[in-house]
Amino acid sequence: MAYADRLEGPWKMWSDPILPLAESLFLQADPSPGSSMPEPDWVDALDGDYLYAHVASPDVHIDEASQRLVMYFHGLLPGGDQQTRLATSNDGINFKPRESLLGPPYFRATKLDGMIYLSMWEGRLGRTRSWEGPIDLAPKELLPDDITGAPDRQIRHGHVFAHQGRLHLTFSRIGDAPERLLHCELKPAEAWSDWSFGPVSEMLRPAPGWEGGDLPVAASGMGTVMERVNELRDPALFLDQGQVWIAYCGGGESGIGMARVKGL
């Protein structure tokens, strides 16, 4: 965990893990070479690169009604899949996981009109009345192709954000050249089939320097990137003292930046 008194920093690292792998209820050791573990479809797409014991993608929220912090996170299961669990904390530095598996990896949550809305792996959406679930998963094909970029591209990690009575989705897409930060408004309805969507607009693209804007433009690929590239990834909108900000990864996965958002 990193923490700071101001967004501008300085940021410091907390010395201890807030949820050790050994306490996560997920697989705690890498699968052995040649293991007969079944591999889900996402492993085939990544040549097995993600078949290792880990926890990742924390998404933390204040549950004011219960005076606690809640955190969605995911890890590896013995069957080779990745799933999301919920962990809770009373102090923000010690989280206790729940046994229940809630859904696919990369949960991002926001509350609007008493409903918790979720985005997850490949931009799939969900909703629930309780942090503990159960999760009502949207059909995989709910988002139209002009948002997902299908069939040649796909959403990497989307982020839902409720602000002034409206529901927003920020995201980047695997296969864009360059990969950049995009936005559209989501318009919920009781039935998934009645949802509607605003147009896609560009929020931010890589600038020269650490964001990689001075590097060659190329279509991005799935998975981790170890070198600095011309890509922005992993957007997250949040509200601080009445002002909307966006956090994101630049240069592929070379650093984290923040920018103020106007007009949202």
N, C-alpha and C positions, 0 to 999 in steps of 0.2 A: 504494500500500500504506500502511495505517496500522499503527502499532505502539505498544505500551505495556508497561511492566513489570508493571502490575496491571490487572485488568479495570476497576476504577474509574477508571482513567486516571491522569494525563493522557495522551491519545492524540495522537500526532504523525504527520504525513504524511511518508513517504519522498520525497526530492526528485526522484528519477528513476523512470521507468516500469520495472517489473520484466519487462515484455514489450511492447515498442513495437508498434504496429499494423504498421509497416513490416517487422517481423521475424516476424509471426504466421502467415504463409503463407495468410492470408485476403485477400479483396478489399481494396485499399488506397485506393481512390477511390470516391466515390459514383457510382452509375449515372447516366448522363446523362439529362436529361429526354426523354421520348418514346422511351426505349430499348425495344428489342424483347425485353428480358430476360423469360423466362417467370416467372410469379409462382405460387408454391405456395399452397395453400389458406389458410395462416395469414396471408399478406399480404392476401388478400381480406377477411378478418375485421377487419383493422386499417387498411383503406383505404390500404395501402402505406406506412404511417408508419415502418416499420422497414427500408425498403430504402435503407440507408446503410452505408458502410464503418465497421465497428466490431469490437472484441472486448469480451467481457462475461462475467459470471457465473463468476468464478474459484472453484474448489473445490480447496483445497490440503491435502495429506496428507503425513505422514512415512512414507516407505518404509524401515523400519528394516533390512530384509534387505539392501537395496542401498545403504544410507547416502546417501539422497538425498531431495529433496522432489519430489513429483509434483503437477501442477496440471491439472485439466480446465478448459477454457474454450471458448467458441464464438465464431463470427464469420460473416460473410456470404460466400457462394460466388458465383462468376460466374453460376451458374444461378438466383440469386434465393433459394436456400434458406439456412437457418442450420444448421450442424453443429458437433459437438464434436471437439476435438483434445486431445491430451495434451502437456504441456510438462514438462521436468525441470530441476532445479537442484541444485547442490552447496552453494550459499551462501544461498539464499532471496531473493536480490535480482536474480539474473540467470537467466531461464528460457529454455530452448531448446525450440521446438516440434517435434513429430514430424509427419511428412507425413500419416500415416493418418487418415482420418475415421472416428470411432467410433460416431456416432449422433446423435440429435436434440439440441437445445440444452438448457441448464440441468441438466447432470449434477450430482448430489449423491451422494457415495459413503460407504460405511461397510464395515468388515470384521467378519465373524462366522463362526467355525468354518472359516477358510481360504478363505471365499468373499467376494468384493467385491460388495456389493449396491448398486444404483443407482436413484435416482429422476430423472426428467427432465421435459421439457415435458408439460403436461396430466396429470401424475401417472403417466406410464408408467414401468414398472419394468424393470430389467435386472439381469444378474449376469455376473461374469467371474472367472476365477482369476488374471488378471494385469492390472496397471494398464494395460498396452498393449492389452488386448483379446485376441481378439475378444469382442464383447459379445453375450450371449444376450438378446435383447429379448423381454419378455413380450408376449402378445397385448394389443392396445389395450383390449380389453373385460375385462381381468383383474379390475380393481377394481370392486366392485359399486356400484350407483347410490346406495346410502345413504352411501357414502364420497365419490364424485365429485359427487353432487348432480344427476346427469343426469336428465332432458334439459335442464333450465332453467339449470343451473349447471355449472361445471367447475373442476377443481383448477388453481390458478395455478402455484405453484412448491412442490412437495413437498420434504421433506428426510428421508432415512432415517438412523437412528441406532441403533447396536447398544450395548446396555448390559446387563450381568449376564446374558448369554446370551439376551437377547430382542431382537427387531427392531422398531423403532418408526418410524412415519411421522407427521411433523407437516406441516401444510399449511394454506393458506387457499383459499377458493373464489371465483372470479369469479361475481358474481350474488348472493352472500349480502348480507343487510342487517341489521346492518353486516357487512362482511368482517372475520373474526376468526380467531384461531389455533385449530386443531383437532388432534386426535390420535387415532390408532388403532394397535393392535398388528398387525403382520404375522407370519404363521406360515408360514415357508417349507417347501417340500417339493421333492423331486427333480423332479417334473412340475409345470409351471405350473398345470395343472388341479386339482392336489391342494392348492394353497395355501388357507389360510383366514385370516379377518380378525376382529379384535376389534371391539367397538362403537366408534362415534365419540363422543368427548367433547370438550367445550370447554376449552381451556387458558387463554385470555386473550382479553378483548374490549377495545375502546378505552376508556381512562379520559379524563376531562376534562383539557384542557390540550393538550400537544403531540401526544398520540395521537389527538385529534380527537373524543373522546367527548362533548364539549359541542356538537358540530355536528349538523345534521339527519341522521337515519338514511335511507340510500338504498342501493339495490342497486348494487354496484360494477360497473365495466365493465372490458373488456380493455384492456391497454396502459398507458402512462405516465399519471400524473396529476400536474399541475403545481401545483395548489393543495392546501392542507391540507384533508383530508376525514376523515370518521368511518370509518376503516379501519385494520386491521393486516394486514401482508403479510410474505412472505418469511421464515418462521421457519427457524432453524437451531439444533439442539441440539448441545451439546458438553460435554466433561468437563474440569474444571479443579480439580486438587488434590482429587479424590474427589467433587466436587460437580457436579451437572448444572445447566447454564445453558441459557437460550434467548435467542438474539439475534433481533431482528425489526425491521421497518420500521413506524413509526407515522405517523398523520396521512396515510395513503396511502403517500407516499414522501417525507415531510417530515423524517425523522430516523431514527436507529438507537437502539434501546434494548436493555437486557439485563435478565433477571429470573432468579432462582433457581427451580429446579423441584424440587418435593418429591413423593415417592411414585411415582417412575418406576422 
